[in-house]
Structure formats: C-alpha cells, structure tokens
Amino acid sequence: MSKYVNVVKVKVKPSLRNKYIRLVKSRPKFKGQISALFVETAKSQFHMIGVWKSKSHMIKARPKMIEFLNTLRHTLKKLSPKLGVTDPASGSVVVKK
C-alpha cells in the first residue's frame, strides 16, 4: 500500500507565532502517521505536512486532527471567507527518491 500525504497551509497571527510553534511541538504524531513536518514558507505562514501509512490511517485520524486544529485556531488568521483558517490538500505519493 502506498504512503499518503496531507498538507495544510495556515497563516499565524504574528504576535502568536511562538505560541503556535510551542503548541505544534508539544503534539505527538497521530496514530498511523509516519512523520509530521511544520514548514515556515513565508513570514508567519506555515505548511503542516503529514506522511501516513495509508489514506485510511489519515481518515481515521481526522477527528483527532480537527481536535488539534481547534487548540490552534486562536493563533491562526483567516485565509479567506471560503477557506477559513486552513487550506488543506492530500494525496498518494507517486514518486519517492
């Protein structure tokens, strides 16, 4: 079974950047998650990248991921009226080098 990846873009309120980082550092990996990366791609803009054993592992972890997001929500800026505070995407790994 191929690995599955989810990516979530967020923008953090500049005054709460350090708090956001503390919160994400304190969260252990979810069940079925191989790794979790939090990448700062611009000032106070982050991409959360999760690598999973399978799509089904990620789906099963969704309620816990939403629960975790709710602990971060106060640190995040709204991206747009349509998206809210997150811009998520996910898919299967097709090439690994």
N, C-alpha and C positions, 0 to 999 in steps of 0.2 A: 504494500500500500504506500502511495506517495505521501510525502510530507505536505502540510498545508500551512499557509502563512496568512496572518491578518495584519493589516497596517491601519493605524488610526492617527489622523492628523488632529492636533489641538493647538490652540494659542492660549498661552498662560498670561494672566494679569501680571505685568512686570513686578508689581510690589509683592506678589505671592510666589514668585519663581522659586525661591529657596524652599518654601513650604511644599510646593508641588514636588520638587526633587526629593525632599525628605519622605514624602508620602509614597512615591513610587519605589524608592529604595527599600522601604520597610515591607513592601508587599512580596510575599514569596510567589514562586511560579504557581500557576494553576495546574490542576490535575490534567495530565496528558500534554502539557506544554513542555517542549524541549528547551526552548530559550525565550527570553524576553529582552528586548533592547529598547532603550529610550534615547532617541537621537535628537539633538537640538539642531534643526536645519536652518533656522534664522533666529534673530533675537526674540526670545520668549515663544518660539514656535517649535513644537516637538512632533515627532512621529514615533508612535509606540508600535513596535514590530514584534509579533509573537510567532514563533515557529512551533507547530503542533505535530504530534504523531499522525494525526489524520483529521479530516474535516469533521468527523463525528465527535472526536475529542473536543474540538473547538466549540461545536454546537452545544455539547453537554456543559461546557464551562461558561456559556453565555450568561446565565443568571448571576454567577459569581463575578464575571467581568462587569456587568451592569452595576452590581452592588459596589464594586470597587470604584467604578466611574462616579457613582453618587458621592463617594467620600472626597473626590477630586473636584467635583462640579463647581464648588465655590471659588476655586482657583482659576477657572477657565473663562475665556472670553467667548462670546457668541461669534461663530464664524459667519453665519448668515441666518435669515429667518427660516429658510428651508432646511438647513443642516442642523441648526442649534449649535452645540459646543464641540461636536465631533464630525469628522469626515472619514468614515470607515470604508475599507475595501478588503477583500480577501480572495484567495485563490490557491490553486495547486502549484507546487514547484515544478517547473518544466525543464529547467536546466540548473545543474549544480556543478560547480567547478572546484 
